[in-house]
Amino acid sequence: MKVAAYQAPLLPQGSMDALGLIRKQIDWCESEGVQILCCPEAILGGLADYASDPAGIAIDVEGGQLATVLAPLASDTVTTILGFTEVTATGRLYNAAAILHRGSVVGQYRKLHPAINRSIYEAGEQMPVFEMGGLTFGILICNDSNFLEPWRIMASRGAAALFIPTNNGLPAEQADVVARTRHADIARAIENGVSVIRADVAGRSDGRVSYGSSGIVDRHGFVLQSARRLSEDLLVADL
């Protein structure tokens, strides 16, 4: 299966410009036979922890708002994984990732370990695996990949690949985490026998920096693709 990781620009808080950027990547993926495209964490609107109005960027799933927002990204051949802030009917916020397949939201994952100690996000509780085009896979969001248990559980449930939407937009003095992230992805790939597809943001915005840790690592720990630093990029590999 051919997969891709989109390293998107680090956009200003609240921006929905990513929809147009992702549409361009989907068009390219359609022409090149890519079946699954992974996009960054909170690529729609940014992280609620940094937002002046968290409710303003939150998207309702159960009421159908997410499906409406993602409608422009529909594709007959490319399944897209992307991050957003979810709001429930009771007002709870989750850092979530959706799976968009043929214009429908067919799966969702909620971040287990919000990265900030006093995050506005609630912690997710489920570690589901999904199947698409013969590939069984799981999703981890950014900080979740620092914990061993989710890798082991998803691999034990048959996951052959882990997609990791990531947002390493950090203060400048903390931002260069690329080498550490890649080392961890290699180690976890070998330990669990899974391929790792990580999609990060890159650039500078709102006083934060992300060097871009996007990469694709196969189940033997070989780095198949690694993104350019501080730049928008699209990585493609055959699993």
Buried (B, 14 or more C-beta within 10 A) or exposed (E): BBBBBBBBBBBEBBBEEBBEBBBEBBEBBBEEEBBBBBBBBBBBBBBBBBBEEBEEBBBBBEEEBBBEBBEEBBBEEBBBBBBBBBBBEEEEBBBBBBBBBEBEBEBBBBBBBBBEEEBBBBEBEEBEBBEBEEBBBBBBBBBBBBEEEBBBBBBEEEBBBBBBBBBBBBEEEEBBBBEEBBEBBBBBBBEBEBBBBBBBBBBBBEEBBBBBBBBBBBBEBEBBBBBEBBEBBBBBBEB
